[in-house]
Amino acid sequence: MTTVTKAQTTTLKRNTGHGHIHYLTITGSGEIHRAAAISLMENGKPYRTEKLSGPVKFQWQTDYYSDTADIRYEPKAVTGGNLRLEYRFKD
């Protein structure tokens, strides 16, 4: 995430050359000073959500059938920190 003190939505996209997508893995790591939440969105609603505070490490693995994935990050009085997301669409 570019800055952890501001709310943002990021769209993850598959690499060209992949076949039909069937699976998605997202791994998050870093540190959040205070509290925040991050969600994998599906049809405009949270599908998977993690509450973040202090040291952060999470992984989502799910069946997934779209070429893009929206991630919504919502800080709650976050004063600093960092958050790194790694993802992989699998065909």
SULBELVEN-V881205 format. One record per residue. N is the residue number from 0. RES is the residue in one small letter. PHI is phi in degrees with one decimal (NA if undefined). PSI is psi in degrees with one decimal (none if undefined). D_LAST is the distance of its C-alpha to the last C-alpha in Angstrom with 2 decimals. Layout:
N/RES/PHI/PSI/D_LAST + N/RES/PHI/PSI/D_LAST
This chain:
0/m/NA/142.4/25.33 + 1/t/-69.8/-39.5/28.05 + 2/t/-145.6/136.3/30.86 + 3/v/-91.8/-2.7/31.05 + 4/t/-93.5/-5.6/34.28 + 5/k/-125.2/142.4/33.00 + 6/a/-65.6/144.2/30.69 + 7/q/-159.6/154.7/27.62 + 8/t/-120.0/130.4/24.39 + 9/t/-120.2/136.9/21.52 + 10/t/-103.3/118.5/18.49 + 11/l/-87.3/140.7/15.34 + 12/k/-128.1/144.7/13.21 + 13/r/-72.1/156.3/9.87 + 14/n/-73.8/147.6/10.75 + 15/t/-66.8/152.4/11.48 + 16/g/97.0/-9.5/10.05 + 17/h/-79.5/154.1/6.32 + 18/g/-80.0/-152.2/5.47 + 19/h/-69.7/131.1/5.44 + 20/i/-75.5/136.8/4.39 + 21/h/-128.0/-13.2/5.34 + 22/y/-154.0/148.7/6.77 + 23/l/-136.9/134.3/9.07 + 24/t/-122.3/130.2/11.69 + 25/i/-128.4/129.0/14.89 + 26/t/-120.7/132.4/17.91 + 27/g/-120.4/142.5/21.33 + 28/s/-151.1/158.0/24.51 + 29/g/145.3/-148.9/27.95 + 30/e/-149.8/134.2/31.20 + 31/i/-119.0/122.8/32.49 + 32/h/-86.5/109.7/36.26 + 33/r/96.4/-124.8/37.09 + 34/a/-143.8/150.1/34.36 + 35/a/-155.7/172.1/31.29 + 36/a/-135.2/148.0/28.33 + 37/i/-132.4/137.5/24.71 + 38/s/-134.2/140.5/22.50 + 39/l/-86.6/121.3/18.99 + 40/m/-94.7/145.8/20.02 + 41/e/-138.8/119.4/18.96 + 42/n/54.1/39.4/21.15 + 43/g/79.9/3.0/23.65 + 44/k/-123.1/148.8/24.18 + 45/p/-62.4/129.3/23.29 + 46/y/-101.8/-44.3/20.54 + 47/r/-132.7/137.1/20.72 + 48/t/-136.3/140.4/23.73 + 49/e/-123.2/135.7/25.21 + 50/k/-89.1/132.6/28.86 + 51/l/-116.8/133.7/29.52 + 52/s/-166.3/134.1/32.85 + 53/g/68.7/-146.2/34.02 + 54/p/-63.1/135.4/31.57 + 55/v/-118.1/131.3/27.98 + 56/k/-156.6/118.4/25.06 + 57/f/-148.1/160.8/22.31 + 58/q/-144.5/131.8/18.69 + 59/w/-110.6/134.6/16.58 + 60/q/-132.6/125.2/13.62 + 61/t/-153.7/150.7/12.56 + 62/d/-61.1/138.2/10.52 + 63/y/-155.2/138.9/9.67 + 64/y/-130.1/25.5/9.14 + 65/s/-121.5/155.9/10.55 + 66/d/-82.3/-8.1/10.17 + 67/t/-135.4/159.8/13.03 + 68/a/-142.9/128.6/14.62 + 69/d/-93.2/130.6/18.41 + 70/i/-116.0/124.0/20.15 + 71/r/-108.3/126.6/23.88 + 72/y/-113.1/128.4/26.28 + 73/e/-130.8/104.2/29.82 + 74/p/-77.8/151.2/32.53 + 75/k/-125.6/90.9/35.66 + 76/a/61.5/34.9/38.47 + 77/v/-69.4/132.2/36.31 + 78/t/-103.2/-12.1/38.63 + 79/g/168.4/-174.0/36.25 + 80/g/123.9/-161.8/33.57 + 81/n/-154.9/154.7/30.10 + 82/l/-146.3/125.2/26.52 + 83/r/-115.9/132.8/23.47 + 84/l/-115.4/134.0/19.89 + 85/e/-121.5/140.6/16.89 + 86/y/-144.2/158.8/13.36 + 87/r/-149.9/122.1/9.77 + 88/f/-86.2/135.6/6.78 + 89/k/-118.9/136.5/3.78 + 90/d/-106.8/none/0.00
